[in-house]
């Protein structure tokens, strides 16, 4: 989950929602090994509306994580497309490195 806000779409008590948000692990976007986390579901919150309550429940029930993209001081959020691009670039980088490592291992076996 990459989100700047949470907007409740139900009558649920907001304190309960806040409690659950705080219990979802918060890690840097590069801190997850995507090659060991397959399948991957990315949920990116919109710039103005954030995530729906249903999206948040989906993340919470499946033991998802909150991804953090570090920003400079004074900048509080990114455009959703930019955030998605950064996260997808990291996923591709990790997958390509994994393929290279596996290829190098196979090559060493046959030398």
Jmol script that loads the backbone (N, CA, C; Angstrom):
load data "model"
ATOM      1  N   UNK A   1       0.847  -1.168   0.000  1.00  0.00           N
ATOM      2  CA  UNK A   1       0.000   0.000   0.000  1.00  0.00           C
ATOM      3  C   UNK A   1       0.889   1.227   0.000  1.00  0.00           C
ATOM      4  N   UNK A   2       0.627   2.140  -0.873  1.00  0.00           N
ATOM      5  CA  UNK A   2       1.307   3.426  -0.870  1.00  0.00           C
ATOM      6  C   UNK A   2       0.218   4.485  -0.846  1.00  0.00           C
ATOM      7  N   UNK A   3       0.153   5.230   0.242  1.00  0.00           N
ATOM      8  CA  UNK A   3      -0.943   6.166   0.389  1.00  0.00           C
ATOM      9  C   UNK A   3      -0.542   7.317   1.286  1.00  0.00           C
ATOM     10  N   UNK A   4      -1.138   8.450   1.036  1.00  0.00           N
ATOM     11  CA  UNK A   4      -0.906   9.629   1.843  1.00  0.00           C
ATOM     12  C   UNK A   4      -2.047   9.874   2.816  1.00  0.00           C
ATOM     13  N   UNK A   5      -3.219   9.344   2.505  1.00  0.00           N
ATOM     14  CA  UNK A   5      -4.421   9.607   3.304  1.00  0.00           C
ATOM     15  C   UNK A   5      -5.264   8.345   3.403  1.00  0.00           C
ATOM     16  N   UNK A   6      -6.182   8.348   4.334  1.00  0.00           N
ATOM     17  CA  UNK A   6      -7.198   7.305   4.394  1.00  0.00           C
ATOM     18  C   UNK A   6      -8.536   7.992   4.530  1.00  0.00           C
ATOM     19  N   UNK A   7      -9.426   7.729   3.620  1.00  0.00           N
ATOM     20  CA  UNK A   7     -10.768   8.308   3.668  1.00  0.00           C
ATOM     21  C   UNK A   7     -11.737   7.189   3.983  1.00  0.00           C
ATOM     22  N   UNK A   8     -12.516   7.355   5.013  1.00  0.00           N
ATOM     23  CA  UNK A   8     -13.475   6.333   5.395  1.00  0.00           C
ATOM     24  C   UNK A   8     -14.715   6.436   4.529  1.00  0.00           C
ATOM     25  N   UNK A   9     -15.146   5.293   3.984  1.00  0.00           N
ATOM     26  CA  UNK A   9     -16.365   5.293   3.178  1.00  0.00           C
ATOM     27  C   UNK A   9     -17.499   4.596   3.910  1.00  0.00           C
ATOM     28  N   UNK A  10     -17.329   4.384   5.196  1.00  0.00           N
ATOM     29  CA  UNK A  10     -18.362   3.717   5.973  1.00  0.00           C
ATOM     30  C   UNK A  10     -18.573   4.471   7.275  1.00  0.00           C
ATOM     31  N   UNK A  11     -19.475   3.955   8.090  1.00  0.00           N
ATOM     32  CA  UNK A  11     -19.742   4.576   9.387  1.00  0.00           C
ATOM     33  C   UNK A  11     -18.861   4.007  10.485  1.00  0.00           C
ATOM     34  N   UNK A  12     -17.833   3.261  10.129  1.00  0.00           N
ATOM     35  CA  UNK A  12     -16.959   2.640  11.121  1.00  0.00           C
ATOM     36  C   UNK A  12     -16.271   3.705  11.974  1.00  0.00           C
ATOM     37  N   UNK A  13     -16.023   3.364  13.215  1.00  0.00           N
ATOM     38  CA  UNK A  13     -15.355   4.258  14.141  1.00  0.00           C
ATOM     39  C   UNK A  13     -13.942   4.553  13.637  1.00  0.00           C
ATOM     40  N   UNK A  14     -13.609   5.829  13.424  1.00  0.00           N
ATOM     41  CA  UNK A  14     -12.308   6.210  12.867  1.00  0.00           C
ATOM     42  C   UNK A  14     -11.165   5.822  13.803  1.00  0.00           C
ATOM     43  N   UNK A  15     -11.390   5.770  15.103  1.00  0.00           N
ATOM     44  CA  UNK A  15     -10.329   5.367  16.028  1.00  0.00           C
ATOM     45  C   UNK A  15      -9.902   3.928  15.765  1.00  0.00           C
ATOM     46  N   UNK A  16     -10.856   3.054  15.441  1.00  0.00           N
ATOM     47  CA  UNK A  16     -10.538   1.664  15.123  1.00  0.00           C
ATOM     48  C   UNK A  16      -9.676   1.602  13.861  1.00  0.00           C
ATOM     49  N   UNK A  17     -10.017   2.412  12.847  1.00  0.00           N
ATOM     50  CA  UNK A  17      -9.250   2.462  11.606  1.00  0.00           C
ATOM     51  C   UNK A  17      -7.836   2.945  11.878  1.00  0.00           C
ATOM     52  N   UNK A  18      -7.683   4.002  12.657  1.00  0.00           N
ATOM     53  CA  UNK A  18      -6.366   4.530  12.983  1.00  0.00           C
ATOM     54  C   UNK A  18      -5.540   3.474  13.705  1.00  0.00           C
ATOM     55  N   UNK A  19      -6.154   2.745  14.613  1.00  0.00           N
ATOM     56  CA  UNK A  19      -5.450   1.685  15.345  1.00  0.00           C
ATOM     57  C   UNK A  19      -4.889   0.670  14.358  1.00  0.00           C
ATOM     58  N   UNK A  20      -5.672   0.271  13.371  1.00  0.00           N
ATOM     59  CA  UNK A  20      -5.212  -0.730  12.408  1.00  0.00           C
ATOM     60  C   UNK A  20      -4.115  -0.179  11.504  1.00  0.00           C
ATOM     61  N   UNK A  21      -4.210   1.073  11.106  1.00  0.00           N
ATOM     62  CA  UNK A  21      -3.167   1.669  10.278  1.00  0.00           C
ATOM     63  C   UNK A  21      -1.832   1.595  11.006  1.00  0.00           C
ATOM     64  N   UNK A  22      -1.835   1.899  12.267  1.00  0.00           N
ATOM     65  CA  UNK A  22      -0.604   1.890  13.046  1.00  0.00           C
ATOM     66  C   UNK A  22      -0.039   0.489  13.203  1.00  0.00           C
ATOM     67  N   UNK A  23      -0.840  -0.543  13.008  1.00  0.00           N
ATOM     68  CA  UNK A  23      -0.371  -1.914  13.146  1.00  0.00           C
ATOM     69  C   UNK A  23       0.044  -2.558  11.822  1.00  0.00           C
ATOM     70  N   UNK A  24      -0.055  -1.820  10.728  1.00  0.00           N
ATOM     71  CA  UNK A  24       0.438  -2.314   9.442  1.00  0.00           C
ATOM     72  C   UNK A  24       1.895  -1.884   9.334  1.00  0.00           C
ATOM     73  N   UNK A  25       2.817  -2.815   9.083  1.00  0.00           N
ATOM     74  CA  UNK A  25       4.237  -2.451   9.008  1.00  0.00           C
ATOM     75  C   UNK A  25       4.479  -1.334   7.996  1.00  0.00           C
ATOM     76  N   UNK A  26       5.350  -0.408   8.354  1.00  0.00           N
ATOM     77  CA  UNK A  26       5.681   0.758   7.552  1.00  0.00           C
ATOM     78  C   UNK A  26       7.151   0.641   7.179  1.00  0.00           C
ATOM     79  N   UNK A  27       7.440   0.383   5.910  1.00  0.00           N
ATOM     80  CA  UNK A  27       8.814   0.125   5.493  1.00  0.00           C
ATOM     81  C   UNK A  27       9.170   0.977   4.270  1.00  0.00           C
ATOM     82  N   UNK A  28      10.473   1.184   4.030  1.00  0.00           N
ATOM     83  CA  UNK A  28      10.860   1.894   2.812  1.00  0.00           C
ATOM     84  C   UNK A  28      10.474   1.092   1.571  1.00  0.00           C
ATOM     85  N   UNK A  29      10.198   1.769   0.471  1.00  0.00           N
ATOM     86  CA  UNK A  29       9.745   1.091  -0.748  1.00  0.00           C
ATOM     87  C   UNK A  29      10.741   0.056  -1.243  1.00  0.00           C
ATOM     88  N   UNK A  30      12.002   0.191  -0.910  1.00  0.00           N
ATOM     89  CA  UNK A  30      13.038  -0.761  -1.333  1.00  0.00           C
ATOM     90  C   UNK A  30      13.280  -1.835  -0.279  1.00  0.00           C
ATOM     91  N   UNK A  31      12.517  -1.827   0.806  1.00  0.00           N
ATOM     92  CA  UNK A  31      12.749  -2.728   1.921  1.00  0.00           C
ATOM     93  C   UNK A  31      12.043  -4.071   1.829  1.00  0.00           C
ATOM     94  N   UNK A  32      11.331  -4.326   0.758  1.00  0.00           N
ATOM     95  CA  UNK A  32      10.635  -5.594   0.595  1.00  0.00           C
ATOM     96  C   UNK A  32      11.309  -6.369  -0.538  1.00  0.00           C
ATOM     97  N   UNK A  33      11.525  -7.654  -0.332  1.00  0.00           N
ATOM     98  CA  UNK A  33      12.107  -8.502  -1.372  1.00  0.00           C
ATOM     99  C   UNK A  33      10.973  -9.004  -2.245  1.00  0.00           C
ATOM    100  N   UNK A  34      10.781  -8.344  -3.384  1.00  0.00           N
ATOM    101  CA  UNK A  34       9.642  -8.676  -4.234  1.00  0.00           C
ATOM    102  C   UNK A  34       9.756 -10.061  -4.845  1.00  0.00           C
ATOM    103  N   UNK A  35      10.956 -10.598  -4.949  1.00  0.00           N
ATOM    104  CA  UNK A  35      11.136 -11.932  -5.538  1.00  0.00           C
ATOM    105  C   UNK A  35      10.656 -13.034  -4.586  1.00  0.00           C
ATOM    106  N   UNK A  36      10.510 -12.696  -3.324  1.00  0.00           N
ATOM    107  CA  UNK A  36       9.992 -13.657  -2.337  1.00  0.00           C
ATOM    108  C   UNK A  36       8.560 -13.325  -1.953  1.00  0.00           C
ATOM    109  N   UNK A  37       7.977 -12.324  -2.589  1.00  0.00           N
ATOM    110  CA  UNK A  37       6.643 -11.839  -2.234  1.00  0.00           C
ATOM    111  C   UNK A  37       5.744 -11.892  -3.456  1.00  0.00           C
ATOM    112  N   UNK A  38       5.562 -13.069  -3.985  1.00  0.00           N
ATOM    113  CA  UNK A  38       4.755 -13.207  -5.196  1.00  0.00           C
ATOM    114  C   UNK A  38       3.531 -14.032  -4.856  1.00  0.00           C
ATOM    115  N   UNK A  39       2.350 -13.680  -5.232  1.00  0.00           N
ATOM    116  CA  UNK A  39       2.007 -12.540  -6.075  1.00  0.00           C
ATOM    117  C   UNK A  39       2.060 -11.227  -5.307  1.00  0.00           C
ATOM    118  N   UNK A  40       2.156 -10.146  -6.032  1.00  0.00           N
ATOM    119  CA  UNK A  40       2.207  -8.805  -5.461  1.00  0.00           C
ATOM    120  C   UNK A  40       0.953  -8.057  -5.887  1.00  0.00           C
ATOM    121  N   UNK A  41       0.351  -7.375  -4.933  1.00  0.00           N
ATOM    122  CA  UNK A  41      -0.774  -6.498  -5.233  1.00  0.00           C
ATOM    123  C   UNK A  41      -0.390  -5.110  -4.752  1.00  0.00           C
ATOM    124  N   UNK A  42      -0.358  -4.159  -5.658  1.00  0.00           N
ATOM    125  CA  UNK A  42      -0.079  -2.775  -5.285  1.00  0.00           C
ATOM    126  C   UNK A  42      -1.384  -2.005  -5.244  1.00  0.00           C
ATOM    127  N   UNK A  43      -1.577  -1.263  -4.173  1.00  0.00           N
ATOM    128  CA  UNK A  43      -2.736  -0.383  -4.073  1.00  0.00           C
ATOM    129  C   UNK A  43      -2.190   1.012  -3.817  1.00  0.00           C
ATOM    130  N   UNK A  44      -2.413   1.896  -4.767  1.00  0.00           N
ATOM    131  CA  UNK A  44      -1.904   3.260  -4.665  1.00  0.00           C
ATOM    132  C   UNK A  44      -3.084   4.183  -4.383  1.00  0.00           C
ATOM    133  N   UNK A  45      -2.976   4.963  -3.316  1.00  0.00           N
ATOM    134  CA  UNK A  45      -4.049   5.897  -2.978  1.00  0.00           C
ATOM    135  C   UNK A  45      -4.024   7.112  -3.881  1.00  0.00           C
ATOM    136  N   UNK A  46      -5.193   7.619  -4.197  1.00  0.00           N
ATOM    137  CA  UNK A  46      -5.293   8.824  -5.017  1.00  0.00           C
ATOM    138  C   UNK A  46      -4.798  10.050  -4.268  1.00  0.00           C
ATOM    139  N   UNK A  47      -4.399  11.064  -5.024  1.00  0.00           N
ATOM    140  CA  UNK A  47      -3.829  12.266  -4.411  1.00  0.00           C
ATOM    141  C   UNK A  47      -4.826  13.029  -3.550  1.00  0.00           C
ATOM    142  N   UNK A  48      -6.085  13.014  -3.919  1.00  0.00           N
ATOM    143  CA  UNK A  48      -7.064  13.786  -3.153  1.00  0.00           C
ATOM    144  C   UNK A  48      -7.912  12.924  -2.238  1.00  0.00           C
ATOM    145  N   UNK A  49      -8.223  11.719  -2.656  1.00  0.00           N
ATOM    146  CA  UNK A  49      -9.146  10.888  -1.884  1.00  0.00           C
ATOM    147  C   UNK A  49      -8.463   9.833  -1.026  1.00  0.00           C
ATOM    148  N   UNK A  50      -7.249   9.448  -1.335  1.00  0.00           N
ATOM    149  CA  UNK A  50      -6.579   8.399  -0.568  1.00  0.00           C
ATOM    150  C   UNK A  50      -7.200   7.044  -0.853  1.00  0.00           C
ATOM    151  N   UNK A  51      -7.045   6.125   0.078  1.00  0.00           N
ATOM    152  CA  UNK A  51      -7.597   4.779  -0.065  1.00  0.00           C
ATOM    153  C   UNK A  51      -8.998   4.703   0.504  1.00  0.00           C
ATOM    154  N   UNK A  52      -9.792   3.829  -0.072  1.00  0.00           N
ATOM    155  CA  UNK A  52     -11.123   3.588   0.480  1.00  0.00           C
ATOM    156  C   UNK A  52     -10.984   2.671   1.695  1.00  0.00           C
ATOM    157  N   UNK A  53     -12.008   2.623   2.477  1.00  0.00           N
ATOM    158  CA  UNK A  53     -12.016   1.733   3.638  1.00  0.00           C
ATOM    159  C   UNK A  53     -11.892   0.280   3.191  1.00  0.00           C
ATOM    160  N   UNK A  54     -12.547  -0.090   2.093  1.00  0.00           N
ATOM    161  CA  UNK A  54     -12.457  -1.467   1.587  1.00  0.00           C
ATOM    162  C   UNK A  54     -11.038  -1.820   1.154  1.00  0.00           C
ATOM    163  N   UNK A  55     -10.344  -0.884   0.517  1.00  0.00           N
ATOM    164  CA  UNK A  55      -8.955  -1.137   0.109  1.00  0.00           C
ATOM    165  C   UNK A  55      -8.090  -1.347   1.343  1.00  0.00           C
ATOM    166  N   UNK A  56      -8.302  -0.512   2.356  1.00  0.00           N
ATOM    167  CA  UNK A  56      -7.511  -0.653   3.569  1.00  0.00           C
ATOM    168  C   UNK A  56      -7.786  -1.995   4.254  1.00  0.00           C
ATOM    169  N   UNK A  57      -9.052  -2.400   4.320  1.00  0.00           N
ATOM    170  CA  UNK A  57      -9.388  -3.695   4.925  1.00  0.00           C
ATOM    171  C   UNK A  57      -8.715  -4.841   4.173  1.00  0.00           C
ATOM    172  N   UNK A  58      -8.684  -4.759   2.841  1.00  0.00           N
ATOM    173  CA  UNK A  58      -8.015  -5.759   2.007  1.00  0.00           C
ATOM    174  C   UNK A  58      -6.544  -5.876   2.408  1.00  0.00           C
ATOM    175  N   UNK A  59      -5.871  -4.755   2.564  1.00  0.00           N
ATOM    176  CA  UNK A  59      -4.453  -4.739   2.947  1.00  0.00           C
ATOM    177  C   UNK A  59      -4.264  -5.318   4.341  1.00  0.00           C
ATOM    178  N   UNK A  60      -5.085  -4.880   5.274  1.00  0.00           N
ATOM    179  CA  UNK A  60      -4.964  -5.310   6.664  1.00  0.00           C
ATOM    180  C   UNK A  60      -5.191  -6.818   6.803  1.00  0.00           C
ATOM    181  N   UNK A  61      -6.219  -7.330   6.151  1.00  0.00           N
ATOM    182  CA  UNK A  61      -6.555  -8.752   6.267  1.00  0.00           C
ATOM    183  C   UNK A  61      -5.507  -9.654   5.631  1.00  0.00           C
ATOM    184  N   UNK A  62      -4.775  -9.159   4.644  1.00  0.00           N
ATOM    185  CA  UNK A  62      -3.761  -9.962   3.954  1.00  0.00           C
ATOM    186  C   UNK A  62      -2.355  -9.672   4.449  1.00  0.00           C
ATOM    187  N   UNK A  63      -2.265  -9.022   5.588  1.00  0.00           N
ATOM    188  CA  UNK A  63      -0.991  -8.710   6.231  1.00  0.00           C
ATOM    189  C   UNK A  63      -0.048  -7.972   5.283  1.00  0.00           C
ATOM    190  N   UNK A  64      -0.591  -6.951   4.628  1.00  0.00           N
ATOM    191  CA  UNK A  64       0.200  -6.141   3.713  1.00  0.00           C
ATOM    192  C   UNK A  64       1.094  -5.175   4.465  1.00  0.00           C
ATOM    193  N   UNK A  65       1.818  -4.393   3.721  1.00  0.00           N
ATOM    194  CA  UNK A  65       2.710  -3.395   4.307  1.00  0.00           C
ATOM    195  C   UNK A  65       2.426  -2.031   3.697  1.00  0.00           C
ATOM    196  N   UNK A  66       2.803  -0.998   4.429  1.00  0.00           N
ATOM    197  CA  UNK A  66       2.736   0.373   3.944  1.00  0.00           C
ATOM    198  C   UNK A  66       4.122   0.732   3.432  1.00  0.00           C
ATOM    199  N   UNK A  67       4.200   1.230   2.216  1.00  0.00           N
ATOM    200  CA  UNK A  67       5.487   1.601   1.638  1.00  0.00           C
ATOM    201  C   UNK A  67       5.728   3.091   1.810  1.00  0.00           C
ATOM    202  N   UNK A  68       6.959   3.421   2.162  1.00  0.00           N
ATOM    203  CA  UNK A  68       7.347   4.804   2.355  1.00  0.00           C
ATOM    204  C   UNK A  68       8.346   5.197   1.276  1.00  0.00           C
ATOM    205  N   UNK A  69       8.085   6.303   0.593  1.00  0.00           N
ATOM    206  CA  UNK A  69       9.035   6.903  -0.336  1.00  0.00           C
ATOM    207  C   UNK A  69       9.535   8.161   0.360  1.00  0.00           C
ATOM    208  N   UNK A  70      10.799   8.155   0.784  1.00  0.00           N
ATOM    209  CA  UNK A  70      11.311   9.324   1.520  1.00  0.00           C
ATOM    210  C   UNK A  70      11.226  10.593   0.668  1.00  0.00           C
ATOM    211  N   UNK A  71      10.806  11.676   1.295  1.00  0.00           N
ATOM    212  CA  UNK A  71      10.675  12.965   0.614  1.00  0.00           C
ATOM    213  C   UNK A  71      11.516  14.009   1.331  1.00  0.00           C
ATOM    214  N   UNK A  72      11.849  15.052   0.606  1.00  0.00           N
ATOM    215  CA  UNK A  72      12.603  16.152   1.200  1.00  0.00           C
ATOM    216  C   UNK A  72      11.714  16.927   2.169  1.00  0.00           C
ATOM    217  N   UNK A  73      12.331  17.616   3.068  1.00  0.00           N
ATOM    218  CA  UNK A  73      11.616  18.440   4.030  1.00  0.00           C
ATOM    219  C   UNK A  73      10.730  19.452   3.305  1.00  0.00           C
ATOM    220  N   UNK A  74       9.505  19.582   3.749  1.00  0.00           N
ATOM    221  CA  UNK A  74       8.565  20.523   3.159  1.00  0.00           C
ATOM    222  C   UNK A  74       7.688  19.923   2.070  1.00  0.00           C
ATOM    223  N   UNK A  75       7.989  18.716   1.634  1.00  0.00           N
ATOM    224  CA  UNK A  75       7.169  18.038   0.627  1.00  0.00           C
ATOM    225  C   UNK A  75       6.395  16.955   1.344  1.00  0.00           C
ATOM    226  N   UNK A  76       5.062  16.987   1.264  1.00  0.00           N
ATOM    227  CA  UNK A  76       4.272  16.042   2.046  1.00  0.00           C
ATOM    228  C   UNK A  76       3.708  14.880   1.242  1.00  0.00           C
ATOM    229  N   UNK A  77       3.729  14.951  -0.098  1.00  0.00           N
ATOM    230  CA  UNK A  77       3.204  13.825  -0.866  1.00  0.00           C
ATOM    231  C   UNK A  77       3.697  13.898  -2.307  1.00  0.00           C
ATOM    232  N   UNK A  78       3.504  12.790  -3.020  1.00  0.00           N
ATOM    233  CA  UNK A  78       3.853  12.702  -4.430  1.00  0.00           C
ATOM    234  C   UNK A  78       2.595  12.485  -5.253  1.00  0.00           C
ATOM    235  N   UNK A  79       2.648  12.849  -6.503  1.00  0.00           N
ATOM    236  CA  UNK A  79       1.608  12.488  -7.453  1.00  0.00           C
ATOM    237  C   UNK A  79       1.529  10.967  -7.485  1.00  0.00           C
ATOM    238  N   UNK A  80       0.331  10.409  -7.583  1.00  0.00           N
ATOM    239  CA  UNK A  80       0.153   8.947  -7.572  1.00  0.00           C
ATOM    240  C   UNK A  80       0.951   8.259  -8.676  1.00  0.00           C
ATOM    241  N   UNK A  81       0.978   8.847  -9.865  1.00  0.00           N
ATOM    242  CA  UNK A  81       1.717   8.266 -10.972  1.00  0.00           C
ATOM    243  C   UNK A  81       3.214   8.225 -10.710  1.00  0.00           C
ATOM    244  N   UNK A  82       3.735   9.275 -10.097  1.00  0.00           N
ATOM    245  CA  UNK A  82       5.162   9.319  -9.761  1.00  0.00           C
ATOM    246  C   UNK A  82       5.476   8.254  -8.714  1.00  0.00           C
ATOM    247  N   UNK A  83       4.640   8.163  -7.682  1.00  0.00           N
ATOM    248  CA  UNK A  83       4.853   7.152  -6.643  1.00  0.00           C
ATOM    249  C   UNK A  83       4.819   5.746  -7.239  1.00  0.00           C
ATOM    250  N   UNK A  84       3.858   5.485  -8.109  1.00  0.00           N
ATOM    251  CA  UNK A  84       3.759   4.187  -8.757  1.00  0.00           C
ATOM    252  C   UNK A  84       5.007   3.905  -9.589  1.00  0.00           C
ATOM    253  N   UNK A  85       5.478   4.897 -10.331  1.00  0.00           N
ATOM    254  CA  UNK A  85       6.681   4.724 -11.143  1.00  0.00           C
ATOM    255  C   UNK A  85       7.900   4.354 -10.308  1.00  0.00           C
ATOM    256  N   UNK A  86       8.073   5.001  -9.175  1.00  0.00           N
ATOM    257  CA  UNK A  86       9.205   4.707  -8.290  1.00  0.00           C
ATOM    258  C   UNK A  86       9.112   3.270  -7.780  1.00  0.00           C
ATOM    259  N   UNK A  87       7.930   2.865  -7.351  1.00  0.00           N
ATOM    260  CA  UNK A  87       7.750   1.511  -6.812  1.00  0.00           C
ATOM    261  C   UNK A  87       7.931   0.456  -7.905  1.00  0.00           C
ATOM    262  N   UNK A  88       7.366   0.686  -9.091  1.00  0.00           N
ATOM    263  CA  UNK A  88       7.519  -0.282 -10.187  1.00  0.00           C
ATOM    264  C   UNK A  88       8.967  -0.377 -10.653  1.00  0.00           C
ATOM    265  N   UNK A  89       9.689   0.742 -10.649  1.00  0.00           N
ATOM    266  CA  UNK A  89      11.109   0.708 -11.006  1.00  0.00           C
ATOM    267  C   UNK A  89      11.876  -0.176 -10.030  1.00  0.00           C
ATOM    268  N   UNK A  90      11.584  -0.056  -8.749  1.00  0.00           N
ATOM    269  CA  UNK A  90      12.254  -0.888  -7.733  1.00  0.00           C
ATOM    270  C   UNK A  90      11.914  -2.359  -7.933  1.00  0.00           C
ATOM    271  N   UNK A  91      10.663  -2.660  -8.239  1.00  0.00           N
ATOM    272  CA  UNK A  91      10.264  -4.052  -8.476  1.00  0.00           C
ATOM    273  C   UNK A  91      11.026  -4.618  -9.669  1.00  0.00           C
ATOM    274  N   UNK A  92      11.077  -3.868 -10.759  1.00  0.00           N
ATOM    275  CA  UNK A  92      11.792  -4.337 -11.954  1.00  0.00           C
ATOM    276  C   UNK A  92      13.273  -4.518 -11.656  1.00  0.00           C
ATOM    277  N   UNK A  93      13.878  -3.581 -10.950  1.00  0.00           N
ATOM    278  CA  UNK A  93      15.302  -3.672 -10.600  1.00  0.00           C
ATOM    279  C   UNK A  93      15.580  -4.948  -9.810  1.00  0.00           C
ATOM    280  N   UNK A  94      14.765  -5.218  -8.806  1.00  0.00           N
ATOM    281  CA  UNK A  94      14.970  -6.417  -7.997  1.00  0.00           C
ATOM    282  C   UNK A  94      14.796  -7.686  -8.813  1.00  0.00           C
ATOM    283  N   UNK A  95      13.803  -7.712  -9.686  1.00  0.00           N
ATOM    284  CA  UNK A  95      13.582  -8.914 -10.503  1.00  0.00           C
ATOM    285  C   UNK A  95      14.741  -9.140 -11.475  1.00  0.00           C
ATOM    286  N   UNK A  96      15.247  -8.075 -12.090  1.00  0.00           N
ATOM    287  CA  UNK A  96      16.386  -8.217 -12.998  1.00  0.00           C
ATOM    288  C   UNK A  96      17.642  -8.675 -12.258  1.00  0.00           C
ATOM    289  N   UNK A  97      17.875  -8.143 -11.067  1.00  0.00           N
ATOM    290  CA  UNK A  97      19.022  -8.588 -10.267  1.00  0.00           C
ATOM    291  C   UNK A  97      18.883 -10.058  -9.888  1.00  0.00           C
ATOM    292  N   UNK A  98      17.669 -10.491  -9.582  1.00  0.00           N
ATOM    293  CA  UNK A  98      17.422 -11.887  -9.229  1.00  0.00           C
ATOM    294  C   UNK A  98      17.706 -12.801 -10.419  1.00  0.00           C
ATOM    295  N   UNK A  99      17.278 -12.405 -11.607  1.00  0.00           N
ATOM    296  CA  UNK A  99      17.544 -13.196 -12.809  1.00  0.00           C
ATOM    297  C   UNK A  99      19.045 -13.287 -13.046  1.00  0.00           C
ATOM    298  N   UNK A 100      19.758 -12.163 -12.909  1.00  0.00           N
ATOM    299  CA  UNK A 100      21.207 -12.160 -13.110  1.00  0.00           C
ATOM    300  C   UNK A 100      21.907 -13.065 -12.097  1.00  0.00           C
ATOM    301  N   UNK A 101      21.510 -13.000 -10.832  1.00  0.00           N
ATOM    302  CA  UNK A 101      22.125 -13.843  -9.806  1.00  0.00           C
ATOM    303  C   UNK A 101      21.889 -15.315 -10.102  1.00  0.00           C
ATOM    304  N   UNK A 102      20.678 -15.665 -10.519  1.00  0.00           N
ATOM    305  CA  UNK A 102      20.382 -17.055 -10.859  1.00  0.00           C
ATOM    306  C   UNK A 102      21.188 -17.499 -12.072  1.00  0.00           C
ATOM    307  N   UNK A 103      21.327 -16.657 -13.065  1.00  0.00           N
ATOM    308  CA  UNK A 103      22.112 -16.968 -14.256  1.00  0.00           C
ATOM    309  C   UNK A 103      23.578 -17.177 -13.873  1.00  0.00           C
ATOM    310  N   UNK A 104      24.120 -16.290 -13.017  1.00  0.00           N
ATOM    311  CA  UNK A 104      25.513 -16.424 -12.582  1.00  0.00           C
ATOM    312  C   UNK A 104      25.739 -17.730 -11.818  1.00  0.00           C
ATOM    313  N   UNK A 105      24.770 -18.132 -10.986  1.00  0.00           N
ATOM    314  CA  UNK A 105      24.890 -19.394 -10.245  1.00  0.00           C
ATOM    315  C   UNK A 105      24.921 -20.584 -11.195  1.00  0.00           C
ATOM    316  N   UNK A 106      24.045 -20.573 -12.179  1.00  0.00           N
ATOM    317  CA  UNK A 106      23.990 -21.673 -13.152  1.00  0.00           C
ATOM    318  C   UNK A 106      25.281 -21.714 -13.958  1.00  0.00           C
ATOM    319  N   UNK A 107      25.778 -20.566 -14.352  1.00  0.00           N
ATOM    320  CA  UNK A 107      27.008 -20.484 -15.131  1.00  0.00           C
ATOM    321  C   UNK A 107      28.202 -21.032 -14.339  1.00  0.00           C
ATOM    322  N   UNK A 108      28.251 -20.736 -13.035  1.00  0.00           N
ATOM    323  CA  UNK A 108      29.345 -21.222 -12.196  1.00  0.00           C
ATOM    324  C   UNK A 108      29.314 -22.738 -12.031  1.00  0.00           C
ATOM    325  N   UNK A 109      28.140 -23.331 -12.036  1.00  0.00           N
ATOM    326  CA  UNK A 109      27.999 -24.783 -11.890  1.00  0.00           C
ATOM    327  C   UNK A 109      28.609 -25.488 -13.105  1.00  0.00           C
ATOM    328  N   UNK A 110      28.450 -24.906 -14.291  1.00  0.00           N
ATOM    329  CA  UNK A 110      28.892 -25.551 -15.510  1.00  0.00           C
ATOM    330  C   UNK A 110      30.295 -25.150 -15.939  1.00  0.00           C
ATOM    331  N   UNK A 111      31.022 -24.415 -15.120  1.00  0.00           N
ATOM    332  CA  UNK A 111      32.402 -24.037 -15.475  1.00  0.00           C
ATOM    333  C   UNK A 111      33.407 -25.003 -14.908  1.00  0.00           C
TER     334      UNK A 111
END
end "model"
wireframe off; spacefill off
backbone 0.3
color backbone group
